[in-house]
Amino acid sequence: MTVTQTDTRTMAVPGGTVQYDVRGDLGADGPHRVLVLAGYPMDATGFGTLASYFTDRAVVTYDPRPVGRSSGAYDDRPLNPQDHAEDLHRVIESLGVGQVDLFGSSGGAVNSLALVARHPEKVGTLVAHEPPLASVLPDREPLFAACADIYETYESAGMGPAMAKFIALVQHKGELPTTYGDQPGPDPAAFGLPTEDDGSRDDPMLGQSIRTIPQYEPDLDALRSASTKVVIAAGVESEGEMAARGAAAFAERLGVELTMFPSHHGGFLGGEFGQRGDPDGFAVALRTALDGG
């Protein structure tokens, strides 16, 4: 197994700090651009396995605000994809390497689309894997209502009941019926979640991303005219789920073919968070998408 040295850095951004990790030598000569791996609301720890497959290039991971080691958010509104895009831009600028390649997962894929729309010159190839873009789906209104209900449940009842609703939503196959909100919420205990409210309200997904990521509408004109090669991807096991449907619908709008990756929404995971996908197959698919081989 190749051991790659990791350099952890902290950057001041307006209203907070962002911490990121550099694996490998940014100044090394080679045929590959630096690879940035971006998640949200997942932090950098979720990319440990995937990064290990790309020791032939420098790999950068980061914690998006206010997740993990990064901090700072606005008091009057949640951080949105444009905010995260600017944080990503600052991280890339700090590397001093010119263009990078970028893999975005879930909300990180949405934030990466916002970055390319604003700063296409910074990204050679973007692979956006399962961006959960409810905004481009025919059932956007019931999806928006379901997301709002999850946030309201979190505020009123805490993490367990809200997370149970979130899991049920993201695992739902096919279009969401207009009557979806009429059914009772699932039992948190059925998912191994707490039923008691501990009073905390610092979960970045339930308190922040659920209010901004599904509702975001990418700038199609900017993305179509960008010099960046944009790859939209979805997992073969995710067919029918909101994130995979969002990827497929957005690929169609953008005028590119949907690229299928092995496994599911977390197909790159190798045991992080107790979950496992198909990291071997996923890394092969990502390398092919990045290098065009």
C-alpha positions as CSV (number, residue, x, y, z in Angstrom):
1,M,0.0,0.0,0.0
2,T,1.3,3.4,-1.0
3,V,1.5,5.9,1.9
4,T,1.0,9.5,0.9
5,Q,2.0,12.4,3.1
6,T,-0.9,14.7,4.1
7,D,-0.5,18.4,4.7
8,T,-3.4,19.9,6.5
9,R,-4.0,23.6,6.0
10,T,-6.5,26.2,7.4
11,M,-7.8,29.2,5.4
12,A,-9.6,32.2,6.7
13,V,-12.8,33.0,4.7
14,P,-15.4,35.7,5.2
15,G,-17.2,34.7,8.4
16,G,-15.2,31.6,9.2
17,T,-12.4,29.2,8.4
18,V,-12.1,26.3,6.0
19,Q,-9.7,23.4,6.7
20,Y,-8.4,21.2,3.8
21,D,-5.9,18.4,3.3
22,V,-3.3,18.1,0.5
23,R,-2.2,14.5,-0.2
24,G,0.9,14.3,-2.4
25,D,3.2,16.9,-4.0
26,L,1.4,19.8,-5.6
27,G,4.5,20.7,-7.5
28,A,5.1,17.3,-9.0
29,D,5.5,17.0,-12.7
30,G,3.1,14.6,-14.4
31,P,0.3,14.1,-16.8
32,H,-2.5,14.7,-14.3
33,R,-4.0,17.8,-12.8
34,V,-4.5,18.0,-9.0
35,L,-7.7,16.3,-8.1
36,V,-10.1,18.0,-5.6
37,L,-12.8,15.8,-3.9
38,A,-15.8,17.8,-2.6
39,G,-18.7,16.6,-0.6
40,Y,-21.5,18.3,1.3
41,P,-22.7,17.9,3.9
42,M,-20.1,15.1,4.2
43,D,-16.7,16.2,5.3
44,A,-13.3,15.1,4.1
45,T,-13.2,11.9,6.1
46,G,-15.6,10.3,3.7
47,F,-13.0,10.4,0.9
48,G,-10.2,8.5,2.6
49,T,-10.7,5.4,0.6
50,L,-11.3,7.1,-2.7
51,A,-8.2,9.3,-2.3
52,S,-6.0,6.2,-1.8
53,Y,-6.7,5.1,-5.4
54,F,-5.2,8.3,-6.9
55,T,-1.6,8.3,-5.6
56,D,-0.4,9.2,-9.1
57,R,-1.5,12.8,-8.5
58,A,-2.0,15.2,-5.7
59,V,-5.4,15.0,-4.1
60,V,-7.1,17.7,-2.1
61,T,-10.1,17.2,0.3
62,Y,-11.8,19.8,2.5
63,D,-14.5,20.3,5.1
64,P,-17.2,22.5,3.8
65,R,-18.6,25.1,6.3
66,P,-19.9,24.5,8.9
67,V,-18.9,20.8,8.8
68,G,-16.1,19.0,10.5
69,R,-13.1,21.1,11.2
70,S,-14.4,24.1,9.2
71,S,-16.5,26.8,10.9
72,G,-18.6,29.8,10.3
73,A,-22.1,30.4,8.9
74,Y,-24.5,33.2,8.6
75,D,-27.0,33.9,11.4
76,D,-29.8,35.0,9.2
77,R,-29.7,32.3,6.4
78,P,-28.1,28.9,5.6
79,L,-25.0,28.7,3.4
80,N,-26.0,28.2,-0.2
81,P,-24.2,26.6,-3.2
82,Q,-22.8,30.0,-4.3
83,D,-21.2,30.5,-0.8
84,H,-19.7,27.0,-1.0
85,A,-18.5,27.6,-4.6
86,E,-16.6,30.7,-3.4
87,D,-15.0,28.7,-0.6
88,L,-14.0,26.0,-3.1
89,H,-12.6,28.7,-5.4
90,R,-10.5,30.1,-2.5
91,V,-9.1,26.7,-1.7
92,I,-8.2,26.1,-5.4
93,E,-6.6,29.5,-5.7
94,S,-4.5,28.8,-2.6
95,L,-3.0,25.7,-4.2
96,G,-1.2,27.8,-6.8
97,V,-1.5,25.1,-9.5
98,G,-3.8,26.7,-12.1
99,Q,-6.5,24.3,-13.2
100,V,-7.7,21.3,-11.1
101,D,-10.0,18.4,-11.8
102,L,-12.9,18.2,-9.5
103,F,-15.1,15.4,-8.2
104,G,-18.3,16.5,-6.4
105,S,-20.5,14.1,-4.4
106,S,-24.2,14.8,-3.6
107,G,-24.4,18.4,-2.3
108,G,-20.7,18.7,-3.2
109,A,-21.7,18.0,-6.8
110,V,-24.2,20.9,-6.6
111,N,-21.6,23.2,-5.1
112,S,-19.2,22.2,-7.8
113,L,-21.7,23.0,-10.6
114,A,-22.0,26.5,-9.0
115,L,-18.2,26.8,-8.9
116,V,-17.8,25.9,-12.6
117,A,-20.6,28.3,-13.6
118,R,-18.7,31.1,-11.8
119,H,-15.1,30.1,-12.3
120,P,-14.8,27.7,-15.3
121,E,-11.2,28.5,-15.9
122,K,-10.3,26.8,-12.6
123,V,-11.6,23.4,-13.5
124,G,-10.5,21.1,-16.3
125,T,-12.9,18.3,-15.8
126,L,-15.8,18.2,-13.3
127,V,-17.5,14.9,-12.4
128,A,-20.7,15.7,-10.6
129,H,-22.0,12.5,-9.0
130,E,-25.7,12.4,-8.0
131,P,-26.4,16.0,-7.4
132,P,-29.8,15.9,-5.6
133,L,-31.4,18.6,-7.8
134,A,-35.1,18.5,-7.0
135,S,-35.4,21.8,-8.9
136,V,-35.1,20.0,-12.3
137,L,-37.6,17.3,-11.6
138,P,-41.3,17.2,-12.5
139,D,-42.2,16.5,-8.9
140,R,-40.2,19.5,-7.6
141,E,-43.1,21.0,-5.6
142,P,-43.8,17.9,-3.4
143,L,-40.0,17.4,-3.1
144,F,-39.6,21.0,-1.9
145,A,-42.5,20.5,0.5
146,A,-40.9,17.3,1.8
147,C,-37.6,19.1,2.4
148,A,-39.3,22.0,4.2
149,D,-41.1,19.5,6.4
150,I,-37.8,17.8,7.3
151,Y,-36.3,21.1,8.4
152,E,-39.5,22.1,10.3
153,T,-39.5,18.6,12.0
154,Y,-35.8,19.1,12.9
155,E,-36.5,22.5,14.5
156,S,-39.5,21.3,16.4
157,A,-38.7,17.7,17.3
158,G,-34.9,17.2,16.9
159,M,-32.6,15.0,14.9
160,G,-34.2,11.6,15.2
161,P,-37.7,12.3,13.7
162,A,-36.2,14.6,11.0
163,M,-33.5,12.1,10.0
164,A,-36.0,9.4,9.7
165,K,-38.0,11.5,7.3
166,F,-34.9,12.3,5.4
167,I,-33.9,8.7,5.0
168,A,-37.4,7.8,3.8
169,L,-37.3,10.6,1.3
170,V,-33.9,9.8,-0.3
171,Q,-34.7,6.1,-0.5
172,H,-38.1,6.7,-2.2
173,K,-38.1,5.3,-5.7
174,G,-39.8,7.3,-8.5
175,E,-41.8,10.5,-8.5
176,L,-43.1,11.8,-5.2
177,P,-46.9,11.9,-5.1
178,T,-48.6,15.1,-4.2
179,T,-50.1,13.3,-1.2
180,Y,-46.6,12.3,0.1
181,G,-46.8,14.8,3.0
182,D,-50.1,13.5,4.2
183,Q,-48.6,10.3,5.5
184,P,-47.3,10.0,9.1
185,G,-43.6,10.3,9.6
186,P,-41.6,7.1,10.0
187,D,-40.6,5.8,13.4
188,P,-37.0,7.0,14.2
189,A,-36.4,3.8,16.2
190,A,-36.9,1.7,13.0
191,F,-33.7,3.3,11.6
192,G,-31.8,3.1,14.9
193,L,-32.3,6.8,15.5
194,P,-33.0,8.5,18.9
195,T,-36.6,9.2,19.6
196,E,-35.8,11.8,22.3
197,D,-34.9,15.4,21.4
198,D,-31.5,16.3,22.9
199,G,-32.0,20.0,22.1
200,S,-29.1,20.3,19.7
201,R,-29.7,22.1,16.4
202,D,-26.2,21.9,14.8
203,D,-26.7,19.2,12.2
204,P,-25.4,20.7,8.9
205,M,-27.6,18.6,6.7
206,L,-30.9,19.0,8.6
207,G,-30.3,22.6,9.5
208,Q,-28.5,23.9,6.4
209,S,-28.2,21.8,3.2
210,I,-31.8,20.5,3.2
211,R,-32.8,24.2,2.7
212,T,-30.5,25.0,-0.2
213,I,-29.2,22.1,-2.1
214,P,-32.3,20.5,-3.6
215,Q,-33.8,23.9,-4.5
216,Y,-30.7,25.2,-6.3
217,E,-31.1,25.8,-10.0
218,P,-27.7,25.6,-11.8
219,D,-26.9,28.2,-14.5
220,L,-27.3,26.2,-17.7
221,D,-26.1,28.9,-20.0
222,A,-22.9,29.4,-18.0
223,L,-22.3,25.6,-17.8
224,R,-22.9,25.1,-21.5
225,S,-20.5,27.8,-22.5
226,A,-17.8,26.8,-19.9
227,S,-14.5,25.5,-21.1
228,T,-14.8,22.8,-18.4
229,K,-15.6,19.3,-19.4
230,V,-18.7,18.5,-17.3
231,V,-19.6,14.9,-16.5
232,I,-22.9,14.1,-14.8
233,A,-22.9,10.7,-13.1
234,A,-25.2,8.4,-11.2
235,G,-24.9,5.0,-9.5
236,V,-26.5,2.0,-11.1
237,E,-28.1,1.0,-7.8
238,S,-29.6,4.4,-7.2
239,E,-32.0,4.3,-10.1
240,G,-35.3,6.0,-9.2
241,E,-34.0,7.8,-6.2
242,M,-34.1,11.6,-6.0
243,A,-30.4,12.2,-6.4
244,A,-30.0,9.8,-9.3
245,R,-33.2,11.2,-11.0
246,G,-31.8,14.7,-10.4
247,A,-28.6,13.7,-12.1
248,A,-30.4,12.2,-15.1
249,A,-32.7,15.1,-15.6
250,F,-29.9,17.7,-15.3
251,A,-27.7,15.8,-17.8
252,E,-30.6,15.9,-20.2
253,R,-31.0,19.6,-19.8
254,L,-27.3,20.2,-20.1
255,G,-27.2,18.1,-23.3
256,V,-24.7,15.5,-22.1
257,E,-25.1,11.8,-21.6
258,L,-25.5,10.5,-18.1
259,T,-22.5,8.5,-17.0
260,M,-23.2,5.4,-15.0
261,F,-21.0,4.6,-12.0
262,P,-21.0,1.3,-10.1
263,S,-22.8,1.0,-6.7
264,H,-25.0,3.7,-5.1
265,H,-25.0,7.2,-3.8
266,G,-22.0,6.5,-1.6
267,G,-20.4,4.1,-4.0
268,F,-16.9,5.4,-3.2
269,L,-17.1,4.6,0.5
270,G,-14.8,1.9,1.8
271,G,-16.2,1.6,5.3
272,E,-16.4,5.2,6.2
273,F,-19.4,5.9,8.4
274,G,-20.0,2.2,8.5
275,Q,-21.0,2.1,4.9
276,R,-19.4,0.4,1.9
277,G,-20.0,0.8,-1.8
278,D,-17.7,-0.5,-4.6
279,P,-14.6,1.6,-4.2
280,D,-12.6,-0.5,-6.6
281,G,-15.1,-0.1,-9.4
282,F,-15.9,3.4,-8.5
283,A,-12.3,4.5,-8.7
284,V,-11.9,2.9,-12.1
285,A,-15.0,4.8,-13.4
286,L,-13.8,8.1,-11.9
287,R,-10.4,7.7,-13.5
288,T,-12.0,6.9,-16.9
289,A,-14.2,10.0,-16.6
290,L,-11.3,12.2,-15.6
291,D,-8.7,10.9,-18.0
292,G,-11.0,10.1,-20.9
293,G,-9.6,6.6,-21.2
